[in-house]
Amino acid sequence: MGIQTIPATGGGLTVSDLIGAEKIELIEEYKSTSNVTSITFSNIPQTYSKLLLVANAITTANDNTNIRVRPNSDSTSGNYQFETDFEEQSTSGSHVFTTYNSGRSEFQLNTHNNNASGNIYSFRFEILNYTTTAAKLVNWTLHYTPIGFNRSREIAFGSYRSGSTTNAVTSLNLSTQASSAYITIPSAVNASLILFGVK
């Protein structure tokens, strides 16, 4: 798929909406009419300063599933660490808590709550210095509407490192935590999953 420049003005999502004044280019937009358990963006160009993955109005189906994100499809235990701040609001009140995860085999985006299916979520996931051999710094913000809650969100940051050095990120894999679950991109609500490169 060819690279397309995203205009700074006009309808829909703008540069300022996504990442301020920096220039972004479309690398690939994932579209599928079927439910999938895994999505991989391959052959990522090494010409950007960072990567930005944006999901809009995507759902997960079946109970108790989160989304796993793995650079280069690396599932090695101990290569990931991250801290997540959660805020959940419902008619019964607000709940705020923080978790720290080290020694993990993936970045985990929490898209489930109370074992409920059909949650709708949107997120932006950013990978800094993805072309270097240093540890990759990441951050993400996720908003979701789990069944039984009015509004929930998480803000996280962390790093990815493979042993003493890390290869450049040339692919990015998303998969469901539960093998029986799948990711859905509903066409009826203009849902999308898009990978951008940031100059």
Stockholm file with secondary structure:
# STOCKHOLM 1.0

chainA/1-199         MGIQTIPATGGGLTVSDLIGAEKIELIEEYKSTSNVTSITFSNIPQTYSKLLLVANAITTANDNTNIRVRPNSDSTSGNYQFETDFEEQSTSGSHVFTTYNSGRSEFQLNTHNNNASGNIYSFRFEILNYTTTAAKLVNWTLHYTPIGFNRSREIAFGSYRSGSTTNAVTSLNLSTQASSAYITIPSAVNASLILFGVK
#=GR chainA/1-199 SS CCCEECCSSSSSSCHHHHHTTSCEEEEEEECCSSCBSEEEECSCCSCSSEEEEEEEEEEEESSSCCEEEEETTCCCTTSEEEEEEEEEEETTEEEEEEEEEEEESSEEECCCCTTCSCEEEEEEEEEESTTSSSCEEEEEEEEEECTTCSEEEEEEEEEECCTTSCCCCCCEEEEESSTTCEEECCGGGTCEEEEEEEC
#=GC SS_cons         CCCEECCSSSSSSCHHHHHTTSCEEEEEEECCSSCBSEEEECSCCSCSSEEEEEEEEEEEESSSCCEEEEETTCCCTTSEEEEEEEEEEETTEEEEEEEEEEEESSEEECCCCTTCSCEEEEEEEEEESTTSSSCEEEEEEEEEECTTCSEEEEEEEEEECCTTSCCCCCCEEEEESSTTCEEECCGGGTCEEEEEEEC
//
